[in-house]
Amino acid sequence: MGLFSFLSQEIAIDLGTANTIIIHNDKVVVDEPSIVALDRRTDKLMAIGERARQMHGKTHDNIYTIRPLRDGVIADFNAAEQMIRGMIKMINTKQRWFTPSLTMVICIPSGSTEVEIRAVRDSAEHAGGREVYMIYEPMAAALGIGLDVEAPQGSMVVDIGGGTTEIAVISLGGIVTNKSIRIAGDDLTADIVEYMRRQHNIKVGERTAEQIKIHVGSALPELENPPTDYIVQGPNQMTALPIEVPVSYQEISHCLEKSISKIETAILSALEQTPPELYADIVNGGIYLAGGGALLRGLDKRLTDKINIPFHIAEAPLHAVARGTGIALKNRHKFSFLKR
């Protein structure tokens, strides 16, 4: 391997609905929004990641922006392939005279069908992957949080991403029970868009709704240190004149109520299917929250009160899955749960 190691490159990819993170040599080398801008006439790539996100909702007829993944799975094959290829190029900025052969580990939602897994594999191979391994998202999250997934002990992970919420009980290097629901960060954003339209008669786009969620998003109507109201500017639905509306965290907690209840129900249903011995382990060890949704104010407290099991937020929850995918890459010959 020694002599040819520079000819091959090993990367771990967390291909998320909202963000794509690439890890190379144990370091996060790419962390960009999962979005591409394409030329409508030629389908040529105009921009990816942050640059494409800045264009989102602001394009003219000749350019369109697209998020290649919906609900954690590839919705647009061509755009996904262009995005993976473009993001891999970001690592190889010192473009050599050859392209190294790539070994990849990519994480996928635990509820993926064979067809969806095939789509991810094909996209990765077209983007230059010679050896492509897959790992299920909750397994990657558990590794990234630092849990010993191969121990004869149950640990439970709830990974709230952009497109899916993955809930899994892991023991002995395998997933014992899992639940993958397509309610996650994107749905919370959509709830906010709808709420602003209905309640305040103001039109907001996806990006503004995302900002509202970050600044005043909350899972509880009462917080100990509440954020200040967030001022939203936009056109009035009726008159199209500009208006300013202050939005409080109480309002947002009220408007996210339905979606968060569905996530609660899914967690309870996964616990219901858990064998009693593992259930006891989970009650003692608590449940771990990862993914961007774990950052929602008060979510851990709300779930702890509701389910009576302590919930812990992973450190750097946005990178937990990517870190775990990186660990799986390093130990790919040892872990039996990676899919080829």
C-alpha positions in Angstrom: 0.0 0.0 0.0 2.8 2.4 1.0 4.0 3.5 -2.5 0.5 3.7 -4.0 -1.2 5.2 -1.0 -1.0 8.7 -2.6 -2.8 7.4 -5.6 -5.8 6.5 -3.6 -7.8 8.8 -1.4 -10.2 7.9 1.4 -13.1 10.1 2.2 -16.2 9.8 4.4 -19.4 11.6 3.2 -22.4 12.6 5.2 -24.8 13.2 2.3 -27.5 15.2 4.1 -30.7 16.8 2.8 -29.6 20.1 4.3 -25.8 19.9 4.4 -23.1 17.7 2.9 -20.0 17.1 5.0 -16.8 15.4 3.8 -14.1 14.1 6.1 -10.6 13.4 4.8 -7.7 12.4 7.1 -9.9 12.9 10.2 -10.6 16.5 9.3 -13.8 18.1 8.1 -12.6 19.4 4.7 -16.0 20.3 3.1 -19.1 21.5 5.0 -21.6 23.0 2.5 -25.3 23.2 2.0 -26.6 20.4 -0.2 -27.7 22.6 -3.1 -26.6 23.2 -6.7 -27.2 25.9 -9.2 -27.5 24.7 -12.8 -27.8 26.4 -16.2 -31.4 25.7 -17.4 -30.3 25.5 -21.1 -27.3 23.2 -20.8 -27.7 21.7 -17.3 -24.1 22.9 -16.7 -23.0 23.4 -13.1 -22.9 27.0 -12.1 -22.3 26.8 -8.3 -22.6 24.4 -5.4 -22.9 24.7 -1.7 -22.8 28.1 0.0 -22.5 30.0 -3.3 -25.6 28.1 -4.7 -27.5 28.7 -1.5 -27.0 32.5 -1.8 -28.6 32.2 -5.2 -31.5 30.2 -3.9 -34.8 32.0 -4.4 -33.0 34.8 -6.2 -32.4 33.3 -9.7 -33.6 34.4 -13.1 -35.0 32.2 -15.9 -31.7 30.8 -17.1 -30.4 29.6 -13.7 -32.2 27.3 -11.3 -31.2 26.0 -7.9 -32.1 22.5 -6.8 -31.6 20.5 -3.6 -30.7 17.1 -5.0 -31.9 15.3 -1.9 -35.4 15.3 -0.5 -36.3 13.4 2.7 -32.8 12.1 3.0 -32.9 10.3 -0.4 -31.7 11.3 -3.9 -34.5 13.1 -5.7 -32.5 14.3 -8.7 -29.9 11.9 -9.9 -28.0 14.2 -12.3 -27.8 17.1 -9.7 -26.7 14.7 -6.9 -23.9 13.4 -9.0 -22.7 16.9 -10.0 -22.9 17.9 -6.4 -20.8 15.0 -5.1 -18.3 15.4 -7.9 -18.0 19.2 -7.3 -17.6 18.7 -3.5 -14.9 16.1 -4.0 -13.1 18.5 -6.3 -13.1 21.1 -3.4 -10.7 18.7 -1.6 -8.5 18.3 -4.6 -7.9 22.0 -5.1 -4.2 21.3 -5.7 -5.4 19.4 -8.8 -2.8 16.9 -9.7 -2.1 15.5 -13.1 -4.2 12.5 -12.2 -7.4 11.8 -10.3 -6.8 9.5 -7.3 -9.0 6.5 -7.0 -11.5 7.1 -4.2 -12.6 4.8 -1.3 -15.8 6.2 0.1 -18.0 5.6 3.1 -21.4 7.3 2.7 -24.2 7.4 5.2 -27.8 6.7 4.3 -31.1 6.8 6.1 -32.0 3.6 7.9 -35.3 3.5 6.2 -33.8 3.5 2.6 -35.2 1.1 0.1 -32.9 -1.0 -2.2 -33.7 1.4 -5.0 -32.7 4.5 -3.0 -29.4 2.8 -1.8 -28.7 1.9 -5.4 -29.1 5.6 -6.4 -26.6 6.7 -3.8 -24.1 4.1 -4.8 -24.5 4.9 -8.5 -24.0 8.6 -7.9 -20.9 7.9 -5.8 -19.4 5.6 -8.4 -20.1 8.1 -11.2 -18.4 10.7 -9.2 -15.2 8.6 -9.0 -15.8 6.2 -6.1 -13.9 2.9 -6.7 -14.8 1.3 -3.4 -18.1 2.5 -2.0 -19.3 1.5 1.5 -22.6 2.5 3.1 -23.4 3.0 6.7 -26.8 3.7 8.2 -27.2 7.2 9.7 -28.1 6.3 13.3 -25.1 3.9 13.4 -22.8 6.7 12.2 -24.3 9.1 14.7 -23.7 6.6 17.5 -20.1 6.2 16.5 -19.7 10.0 16.2 -21.1 10.5 19.7 -18.5 8.1 21.0 -20.8 5.2 22.0 -19.3 1.7 21.9 -21.6 0.2 19.3 -20.2 -3.3 19.5 -20.8 -3.7 23.2 -23.5 -6.1 24.4 -25.5 -3.1 25.6 -28.3 -1.1 24.3 -27.9 2.6 23.3 -30.5 4.7 21.6 -29.8 7.5 19.2 -32.3 10.1 17.7 -30.8 11.9 14.7 -32.9 14.8 13.6 -31.6 15.9 10.2 -33.0 18.0 7.4 -35.1 15.4 5.7 -35.5 12.5 8.1 -35.5 11.8 11.8 -33.7 8.5 12.4 -34.3 6.7 15.7 -32.4 3.5 16.4 -31.5 1.2 19.3 -28.0 -0.2 18.7 -26.4 -3.2 20.3 -23.6 -5.7 19.4 -22.7 -3.7 16.2 -26.2 -3.9 14.8 -29.5 -2.0 14.7 -32.0 -3.8 16.9 -35.0 -1.5 16.3 -35.2 1.5 14.1 -37.7 4.0 12.9 -37.1 6.5 10.1 -39.7 9.2 9.7 -39.8 11.8 7.1 -40.4 14.7 9.5 -37.4 16.7 10.4 -35.8 20.1 10.0 -37.3 20.9 6.6 -40.8 20.3 7.9 -40.2 22.6 10.8 -39.1 25.3 8.3 -42.2 24.6 6.2 -44.4 24.9 9.3 -42.9 28.4 9.9 -43.5 29.5 6.3 -47.1 28.4 6.6 -47.6 30.0 10.1 -46.2 33.4 9.0 -48.6 33.4 6.0 -51.6 32.4 8.1 -51.0 34.3 11.3 -49.1 37.5 10.1 -50.2 37.7 6.5 -46.6 37.9 5.5 -44.8 35.9 2.8 -41.4 34.5 3.8 -39.1 32.2 1.8 -37.3 29.1 2.9 -34.2 31.0 3.9 -36.0 33.5 6.1 -38.0 30.7 7.8 -34.7 28.9 8.5 -33.4 32.1 10.1 -36.5 32.4 12.2 -36.0 28.8 13.3 -32.3 29.5 14.3 -33.0 32.7 16.1 -36.3 32.0 17.9 -37.0 28.3 17.3 -38.2 26.5 20.5 -39.8 23.2 21.5 -41.2 24.7 24.7 -43.5 27.7 25.3 -41.5 28.6 28.4 -37.7 28.8 28.3 -35.3 29.8 31.2 -33.2 32.1 29.1 -35.5 33.1 26.2 -34.1 34.6 22.9 -35.2 38.1 22.0 -37.9 38.5 19.3 -36.7 38.2 15.8 -37.8 41.0 13.3 -39.1 39.6 10.0 -39.4 41.8 6.9 -41.5 40.9 3.9 -44.4 41.7 1.7 -48.0 41.8 3.0 -50.0 39.1 1.3 -52.9 41.3 0.6 -51.3 44.6 -0.3 -47.8 43.6 -1.3 -46.5 46.5 0.8 -43.5 45.9 3.0 -44.2 45.1 6.6 -42.1 44.3 9.7 -43.3 41.7 12.2 -41.6 40.8 15.5 -41.7 37.0 16.1 -41.4 35.5 19.6 -40.2 32.1 20.5 -43.6 31.3 22.1 -45.3 31.7 18.8 -42.8 29.4 17.1 -43.0 26.7 19.8 -46.8 26.8 19.2 -46.4 26.5 15.4 -43.9 23.6 15.6 -46.0 21.7 18.1 -47.6 19.2 15.6 -44.3 18.2 14.0 -42.5 17.8 17.3 -45.3 15.6 18.6 -44.9 13.3 15.6 -41.2 12.9 16.5 -42.2 12.2 20.1 -44.6 9.5 18.9 -42.0 7.9 16.7 -39.5 7.7 19.6 -42.1 6.1 21.9 -43.0 3.6 19.1 -39.3 2.7 18.8 -39.1 2.2 22.5 -42.1 0.0 22.5 -40.4 -2.4 20.1 -37.2 -2.6 22.1 -36.5 -5.8 23.9 -36.8 -5.4 27.8 -33.1 -6.0 28.5 -32.0 -3.3 26.1 -34.8 -1.0 27.4 -33.3 -1.2 30.9 -29.9 -0.2 29.4 -31.4 2.8 27.7 -33.2 4.0 30.8 -29.9 3.9 32.6 -27.8 5.4 29.9 -30.2 7.9 28.4 -31.0 8.7 24.8 -28.7 10.7 22.6 -29.8 13.5 20.3 -27.8 14.3 17.2 -28.3 16.2 13.9 -29.3 19.9 13.4 -32.7 19.4 15.0 -30.9 18.6 18.4 -30.1 22.4 18.5 -33.7 23.4 18.8 -34.1 25.2 22.1 -35.7 23.2 24.9 -36.1 20.0 22.8 -34.0 17.8 25.2 -36.0 19.1 28.2 -39.3 18.6 26.5 -38.5 15.0 25.5 -37.0 14.2 28.9 -40.2 15.4 30.6 -42.4 13.6 28.2 -40.7 10.2 28.0 -39.1 10.1 31.5 -35.7 9.0 30.2 -32.9 11.6 30.2 -32.0 13.0 26.7 -28.4 14.1 26.1 -27.4 16.4 23.2 -24.3 15.1 21.4 -21.4 17.6 21.3 -21.3 19.3 17.9 -24.6 17.5 16.9 -24.3 18.8 13.3 -21.1 16.9 12.8 -21.9 13.7 14.8 -22.9 11.7 11.8 -20.0 12.9 9.7 -17.5 12.1 12.5 -19.0 8.6 12.8 -18.8 8.1 9.1 -15.1 9.0 9.3 -14.6 6.5 12.1 -16.3 3.8 10.0 -14.0 4.6 7.1 -10.9 4.1 9.3 -12.2 0.8 10.7 -14.0 -0.4 7.5 -12.2 -3.8 7.6 -13.2 -4.4 11.1 -16.9 -3.3 11.2 -19.3 -5.9 9.8 -22.2 -3.5 9.6 -20.9 -1.6 6.6 -22.8 -2.4 3.4 -20.8 -3.0 0.2 
